[in-house]
Amino acid sequence: MMDMSHLSDRQNTPGPYVLSEGQGELQPLPYHTIYSADGRRLDYLCFGDPKGAPLLYFHLDYGLARWPAAAEAWAMQNGLRVIVPIRAGYGGTDPVPADKNFATVSVSDIRTVLEVEKITKCAAISVGSDVFYACHLEHAFPGILTGIFATGGALPTTRPEQYERMHKHYRFILACARNTPRFLPFMVKAGFHLARRLGKRAYLNAVFADSAGDVATFADPMVYEALVMGSEIALSDDHSAHDAFSRQVIMQEAEDWGWVVRAMEGGPKMVFFNGQDDPQIPPATLAEFQVDYPFIDFRVDPTAGQLIFFRNWAEILPEIASHVKESARLTPSGV
């Protein structure tokens, strides 16, 4: 176990990130604040059943830290304790120092949150490319994850044609991160500024305009509320996470991190829920992922996009809950 004498829980820390607010159906949640060994502030959210089986949730680079109100209520009613570490540079969590590796520090932050919550073993659910963090966490701390459930799971882009197939927003950002990384921070900063001016609905339409499945998903008022309120940690009147967004995208595109995914073979259960209308991962790319990573259990919805979790949570969560509860029963010390 880590020495946690340096950590303190300060839920009433002054500043904008005291509560994650609701706008309609969502209940407000307090941000929990602790401090890392080097004195950095780390925030995280918890919802669901406080005595339930633990489930770690990764919020994607867009900061989708909240679930639709009905999904959060489902977690409470069905014994899931959901922990959402707020990534470095997002919300109230302090950035990764410029001279430190973003992935290494992020994984250490997640581990610290789990230690404070007294969790030694759990499952993880991610959105999009955040499966990167789940795999790196398990690689750094073998056995900490019993399962990795990736929704809209994006694996390393390794072929030029995989960029060419992406819808224009993703192709522009990810190809720039790979080929001209020095320019990406300026473009992302401008994009975040534009998003603030346009408003989040207009921005979501711009990002997902070519995905009918995703546009239909955030047209649901309950989903839209979750996306707007959750993403306050990425973009609000007081904060912009453009620097952290750029650093992690460049990190993920700079090299083939397939090695850490392949290291999961024989380890935690891996299930990917993907939509064929995903603007980042069209069907041909998804088919290549299925060949490249045959040990992953892919579940494909022909009508969904990258926001498949927010569209299909009522089908996805019961399967995850069954796994989480069975794992907790077999390893009660992990709760």
C-alpha positions in Angstrom: 0.0 0.0 0.0 1.1 3.6 -0.7 1.9 6.0 2.1 -1.1 8.3 2.1 -0.1 10.5 5.0 0.3 13.4 2.6 -3.2 13.1 1.3 -6.2 15.1 2.6 -9.9 15.1 1.5 -11.1 18.7 1.1 -14.5 18.5 -0.4 -15.2 22.1 0.4 -12.1 23.5 -1.4 -13.0 27.1 -2.5 -13.1 27.7 -6.2 -15.3 26.9 -9.2 -15.0 23.1 -8.8 -16.9 22.4 -5.6 -20.0 20.9 -7.2 -20.7 19.2 -10.5 -24.0 20.8 -11.1 -27.1 19.4 -12.8 -29.2 21.4 -15.2 -32.4 19.4 -15.1 -32.5 15.7 -14.2 -28.9 15.3 -13.0 -28.3 15.6 -9.2 -25.4 17.8 -8.1 -22.3 15.9 -7.0 -19.4 17.2 -4.8 -15.9 17.1 -6.2 -13.6 15.2 -3.8 -10.2 16.9 -3.6 -7.0 15.2 -2.5 -3.3 16.0 -3.0 -0.6 14.0 -4.6 2.9 13.3 -3.1 4.3 16.3 -5.1 1.5 18.6 -3.8 -0.7 18.6 -7.0 -4.4 18.9 -6.5 -6.4 15.9 -7.7 -10.2 16.0 -8.1 -12.6 13.1 -8.6 -16.3 12.4 -8.6 -18.2 9.5 -7.1 -21.8 8.5 -7.8 -24.0 5.4 -7.5 -24.1 3.2 -4.5 -21.4 4.4 -2.0 -21.3 0.8 -0.6 -21.5 -0.9 -4.0 -19.0 -2.7 -6.2 -16.4 -0.3 -7.6 -16.2 0.8 -11.2 -13.6 3.2 -12.6 -14.8 5.5 -15.3 -12.6 7.5 -17.8 -14.1 10.7 -19.1 -12.4 11.1 -22.5 -10.5 14.1 -23.7 -13.8 16.0 -24.1 -14.3 15.7 -20.3 -17.6 13.7 -20.4 -17.5 13.2 -16.6 -21.3 12.7 -16.0 -23.7 10.0 -17.2 -27.3 10.6 -18.2 -29.4 11.0 -15.0 -31.2 7.7 -15.6 -27.8 5.9 -15.9 -26.5 7.4 -12.7 -29.7 6.4 -10.9 -29.3 2.9 -12.4 -25.9 2.7 -10.8 -27.3 3.6 -7.4 -30.2 1.1 -7.7 -28.0 -1.7 -8.9 -25.0 -1.6 -6.5 -22.4 0.1 -8.6 -20.0 2.6 -7.0 -18.6 4.7 -9.9 -15.3 6.6 -9.4 -14.4 9.3 -12.0 -10.9 10.7 -11.6 -10.7 14.2 -13.2 -7.6 14.1 -15.4 -4.7 16.5 -15.0 -5.4 19.9 -16.5 -9.2 19.3 -16.4 -11.5 20.9 -13.9 -9.7 21.5 -10.6 -7.0 18.9 -11.1 -3.6 20.5 -11.5 -1.8 20.0 -14.8 1.1 17.6 -15.4 4.4 19.5 -15.2 5.9 20.3 -18.5 8.9 18.1 -17.8 6.9 15.0 -16.8 5.4 12.3 -18.9 1.6 12.8 -19.2 0.7 9.1 -19.2 2.9 8.2 -16.3 1.6 11.1 -14.1 -2.1 10.4 -15.2 -1.8 6.7 -14.2 -0.2 7.6 -10.9 -3.1 10.1 -10.2 -5.7 7.4 -10.9 -3.9 5.0 -8.6 -3.8 7.6 -5.9 -7.6 8.1 -6.2 -8.2 4.4 -5.9 -5.9 4.2 -2.9 -7.8 6.9 -1.1 -11.1 5.1 -1.9 -9.5 1.9 -0.5 -9.9 0.1 -3.8 -7.3 -2.5 -4.8 -9.1 -4.1 -7.6 -12.0 -3.0 -9.9 -13.2 -2.9 -13.4 -12.9 0.1 -15.8 -15.2 1.6 -18.4 -13.8 4.1 -20.9 -15.0 6.2 -23.8 -13.2 6.5 -27.1 -9.4 6.5 -26.9 -9.4 6.5 -23.1 -8.8 2.7 -23.2 -5.2 4.0 -23.5 -5.3 4.9 -19.8 -7.0 1.7 -18.7 -4.3 -0.4 -20.4 -1.5 1.7 -19.0 -3.0 1.5 -15.5 -3.2 -2.3 -15.7 0.3 -2.5 -17.1 1.8 -0.3 -14.4 -0.1 -2.2 -11.6 -0.8 -5.7 -12.8 -4.0 -7.2 -11.5 -5.6 -3.9 -10.5 -8.3 -4.2 -13.2 -10.6 -7.2 -13.5 -12.1 -6.0 -16.8 -11.8 -3.2 -19.4 -15.0 -2.2 -21.0 -14.3 0.2 -23.9 -17.3 2.1 -25.3 -16.5 3.6 -28.7 -13.1 2.0 -28.0 -10.4 3.6 -30.2 -7.1 1.6 -30.6 -3.8 2.9 -32.0 -4.0 4.4 -35.6 -1.2 2.6 -37.5 -2.1 2.9 -41.2 -2.4 6.1 -43.4 -5.8 4.9 -44.7 -7.1 4.8 -41.1 -6.7 8.6 -40.9 -8.1 9.1 -44.4 -11.3 7.3 -43.4 -12.0 9.5 -40.4 -14.6 12.2 -40.6 -13.0 15.6 -41.1 -12.8 16.8 -37.5 -11.0 13.7 -36.2 -8.8 13.5 -39.3 -7.7 17.1 -38.9 -6.9 16.8 -35.1 -5.3 13.4 -35.1 -3.3 13.7 -38.3 -2.0 17.0 -37.1 -1.0 15.5 -33.8 0.9 12.8 -35.7 2.5 14.9 -38.5 2.8 18.5 -37.2 2.5 18.2 -33.4 4.0 21.6 -32.7 1.0 23.3 -34.4 -1.7 21.3 -32.6 -1.8 23.2 -29.3 -2.5 26.5 -31.2 -5.3 24.9 -33.3 -6.9 23.2 -30.3 -6.8 26.4 -28.3 -8.5 28.2 -31.2 -11.1 25.3 -31.4 -11.9 25.6 -27.7 -12.3 29.3 -28.0 -14.7 28.8 -30.9 -16.6 26.2 -28.9 -17.1 28.7 -26.1 -18.4 31.2 -28.6 -20.7 28.8 -30.5 -22.1 27.0 -27.4 -21.8 23.3 -26.8 -24.7 22.2 -28.9 -23.3 23.9 -32.0 -19.8 22.5 -31.1 -21.2 18.9 -30.7 -22.9 19.3 -34.0 -19.6 20.3 -35.6 -17.7 17.4 -34.1 -20.3 14.7 -34.8 -22.2 16.2 -37.8 -21.3 13.3 -40.1 -22.5 10.7 -37.6 -26.3 10.3 -37.6 -26.0 7.9 -34.7 -24.2 10.4 -32.5 -26.3 13.4 -33.5 -29.4 11.4 -32.6 -27.8 10.4 -29.3 -27.1 13.9 -28.0 -30.5 15.1 -29.3 -31.9 13.2 -26.3 -32.3 15.9 -23.6 -31.0 13.6 -20.8 -27.9 12.8 -22.8 -27.4 16.4 -23.8 -27.5 17.4 -20.1 -24.9 14.9 -19.2 -22.6 16.0 -22.0 -23.0 19.7 -21.2 -22.6 19.4 -17.5 -19.9 16.7 -17.5 -17.8 18.7 -20.0 -17.6 21.7 -17.7 -14.3 20.2 -16.6 -13.0 20.7 -20.2 -14.6 23.9 -21.2 -16.5 26.5 -19.1 -16.5 30.2 -18.5 -13.7 29.8 -16.0 -11.6 27.1 -17.6 -10.2 25.6 -20.8 -8.5 22.2 -20.9 -7.0 22.8 -24.4 -3.4 22.3 -23.2 -4.1 18.9 -21.5 -6.2 17.9 -24.6 -3.3 18.7 -26.9 -0.7 16.9 -24.8 -2.6 13.7 -24.5 -3.6 13.6 -28.2 0.0 14.1 -29.3 1.1 11.5 -26.8 -1.4 8.9 -28.2 -0.6 9.7 -31.8 3.2 10.0 -31.5 3.8 6.2 -31.3 2.0 2.9 -31.7 0.8 2.0 -28.2 -0.5 -1.3 -29.4 2.1 -3.0 -27.3 0.3 -2.1 -24.1 -3.0 -3.3 -25.5 -1.4 -6.6 -26.5 0.0 -6.9 -23.0 -3.6 -7.2 -21.8 -4.0 -10.6 -23.5 -4.6 -13.2 -20.9 -5.2 -10.5 -18.3 -8.4 -8.6 -17.6 -11.5 -9.3 -19.5 -11.7 -6.9 -22.5 -14.9 -6.0 -24.2 -15.3 -3.3 -26.8 -18.8 -1.8 -27.6 -18.4 0.0 -31.0 -20.8 1.7 -33.4 -20.4 1.4 -37.1 -21.3 5.1 -37.4 -18.3 6.2 -35.3 -16.7 9.3 -36.9 -13.2 8.2 -35.8 -13.5 4.5 -36.4 -15.5 3.7 -39.5 -16.3 0.0 -40.3 -13.2 -0.7 -42.3 -10.9 0.5 -39.5 -13.0 -1.4 -36.9 -12.6 -4.6 -39.0 -8.8 -4.0 -38.9 -8.9 -3.7 -35.1 -10.7 -7.0 -34.9 -8.0 -8.7 -36.9 -5.1 -7.0 -35.0 -6.5 -7.7 -31.6 -8.3 -11.1 -31.8 -8.4 -11.5 -28.0 -10.8 -8.5 -27.6 -14.5 -9.3 -27.5 -16.0 -6.7 -30.0 -19.7 -5.9 -29.8 -20.9 -3.9 -32.8 -24.0 -1.8 -33.2 -24.6 -0.8 -36.8 -26.6 2.3 -35.8 -24.5 3.8 -33.0 -21.5 6.2 -33.1 -18.7 7.1 -30.8 -21.2 8.1 -28.1 -22.5 4.5 -27.9 -22.3 4.4 -24.1 -24.7 7.4 -23.9 -27.0 5.8 -26.4 -26.9 2.1 -25.2 -26.1 2.4 -21.5 -29.2 0.4 -20.6 -27.8 -2.6 -22.4 -24.1 -2.0 -21.6 -24.3 -1.4 -17.8 -26.1 -4.6 -16.8 -23.3 -6.7 -18.4 -20.6 -4.6 -16.7 -22.5 -4.8 -13.4 -22.7 -8.5 -13.6 -18.9 -8.8 -14.1 -18.1 -6.2 -11.4 -20.2 -7.9 -8.8 -18.9 -11.3 -9.6 -15.3 -10.1 -9.4 -16.1 -8.4 -6.1 -17.6 -11.6 -4.8 -14.5 -13.6 -5.7 -12.1 -10.9 -4.4 -13.9 -9.2 -1.5 -10.6 -7.5 -0.5 -10.9 -5.4 -3.7 -13.8 -3.3 -2.4 
